[in-house]
């Protein structure tokens, strides 16, 4: 340790500008740089540490005591980081525009294509998307892009299967293929975008199974709505379980969205208002409890949206007057206020 840096650190500690643990952190950082950098870079790092200490001394002892020197030591090359982030964002935008252009051209010419051309187009698009995702995953590069391409590939592969098989069997087979690929992608890539794709595929699967397999030929739309509402509850359960092993915030937020969809279905069902209230209360309650533990804003947003939509609507259908809406809003606001008070008290007690 050069004497100049050591003397400067001792002087700053004696003057009360730096605390002892801050001086030790600077001393350790300088020692680490001494082992990994050239002598010229070592001198530059030491001069930077001396200038930082002088700036803290001029700024006042109070600011130095309340600030974090470790954060200042860890801040390196911000310009290079911002440049890399800008290049990545521009790459995302360029890729999205390219995919959008290809999709628009395909949709514009879809009606003029024959069955063979449609199958070839869908299969080729799925192979390209999934192949690129696999290649990026094997190279361990751009994991987020790999997950996004895999998500698109799963959906396109399911659509290509539907085009190839056609009819009721094609819809079921398409959902099965897309779901199998999404499950494989979640097991391998572990990307949050694959959770979104899984939610979308499961939602389509619920509608397909309800319409094609579970609803009798003489069944009514309201009976189908109740079956779909139950299916979305199962979707929420699956996503909640996935949140235990994958991105919890995304998975549980999507589980809340599935509960929201279930509540909407139960509102359509004859005499389903009570079930809609039950589902529309259980989902937000679970999300608010999760928010109290993880403080993820998406939990609060989804939970509040369910309460503010389902409660007034369901009570209006039960009471058949505007008083039901007012009661629903009062009850929903009371629940939110109580939740905020409880969470605030818990935060103060743990803080």
TIFI-299229 format. One record per residue (C-alpha): x, y, z. Coordinates in steps of 0.1 Angstrom, whole numbers, plus 5000, padded with zeros to 4 digits. Last residue first. Example, Ala and Ser with C-alpha at 12.3 -4.5 7.8 and 13.67 -1.06 7.14 Angstrom:
513749895071/512349555078/
# end
This chain:
461749835098/459949515106/457349695128/457049995104/456549755074/453949555093/452049875102/452149985066/450949645054/448049645079/447150005070/447249945033/445249625036/442649805056/442450085030/442149835002/439349635019/437549965027/437850074991/436449754977/433549765002/432750124994/432950054956/430749754959/428249934980/428050214954/427649964925/424949784944/423150114950/423050154913/420349894910/419949534900/420949404935/422849084924/423949214890/425149544906/426949344933/428849144907/429849454887/430849654918/432949364932/434449244899/435949564885/437549754915/438549434932/440149274902/442049594893/443249634929/444749284929/446449324895/448049664905/449049544940/450749234927/452449424899/453949664925/456249384939/456649454976/457849094982/456149005015/453249255017/452749224980/452348844984/449548915009/448049164985/448148904957/446548634978/443748864989/443348994953/442748634940/440448524969/438148824965/437348804928/437048424931/434448454958/432748754942/432548574909/431148264927/428448474942/427648634909/427348304891/423548294890/423648234853/427248244841/428448564825/429748694858/431448364864/433448414831/434548754843/435648604876/437648334858/439448594837/440448794869/441648464884/443748414853/445148764857/446048694893/447948384881/449648604856/450848824885/451948504903/454048394874/455648734867/456548794903/457748444909/460148404880/460548024880/460347744906/457747854930/456048074905/455347764884/452947644912/451047974911/450947944873/449347604875/446847724902/445848024880/445247794851/443047574872/440947874882/440847954845/439247614838/436547674865/435547994848/435547824814/433047564828/430947844841/431048034808/430047714789/426847684810/426048044801/426647984764/424047714764/424447334762/422647124736/425847004719/427346944753/430247174764/433346984776/434946894743/434847164716/433847484734/435247424768/438347254756/439047534731/438447814756/440547654783/443347584757/443347944746/443948044782/446547774787/448347904755/448248264767/449448174802/452247964788/453348244764/453548484794/455548234813/457848194783/458448564785/459848514820/462648304807/463747974823/465447854791/465447474797/462447374818/460447674807/461247604770/460147234774/456847354790/456347604761/456947334735/454447104752/451947384754/452247474718/451847114707/448847054729/447147384718/447647294682/446346944687/443147064703/442547324676/443347074648/441046804662/438147054662/438847144625/442147164608/445146934610/447747134591/446447484600/446047384636/449547244637/450947574622/449047764649/450647554676/454047604660/453547974658/452647994695/455747794705/457947994682/456848324696/457748204731/461048054719/461848394702/461248574735/463248324755/466248354732/465948734732/466148734770/469048484770/471148704747/474148464744/474648124761/475847974727/473447684732/470647914742/471248144712/471147834689/467947704706/466248034701/467248064665/465947714658/462647784676/462048104655/463247954622/461347624627/458147804637/458348034607/458947744583/456047544597/453647834594/454747914558/454747554547/451347484562/449947804546/451447724512/449947364513/446547504522/446547754494/447548114498/445548404486/443848474520/447248474538/448848734515/448249034538/448748824569/452148704557/453249054547/452149194581/453948914600/457248964581/457049344588/456349284625/459249044628/461549294612/460249574634/460649364666/464249274656/465149634650/463549744683/465349474703/468649564686/468149924694/467649834731/470849624731/472849904715/471550144741/472349914769/475949874757/476350254754/474950304789/477450054803/480350204784/479450554797/479050424833/482650284834/482850194870/480550254900/481550004927/483850244946/481050494948/478550244961/481150134988/481450494999/477850505011/476650835023/475350925058/478750985074/480151155043/477151395041/477551485078/481351545075/480851815050/481051855012/484651975012/485751655031/483751435007/485451594978/488851544993/488151174999/486951134963/490151304950/492351064971/490450764958/490750884922/494450934927/494750574940/492850444910/495050634885/498250514902/496950154900/496150204863/499750304856/501150014876/499149764855/495949604869/494849284887/496849254920/497149634927/493449664919/492649434948/494849624971/493149954961/489749804967/490849675001/492150015012/488950185000/486849945019/489049985050/488650355048/484950315047/485050075076/486950335096/484550615090/485450895066/485251265070/485851245108/489151435106/491051135120/489450915093/490351155066/493951185078/494350805081/493050765045/495451035032/498450875049/497550535035/497150675000/500450855001/502350575018/501750334989/500050005000/
# end
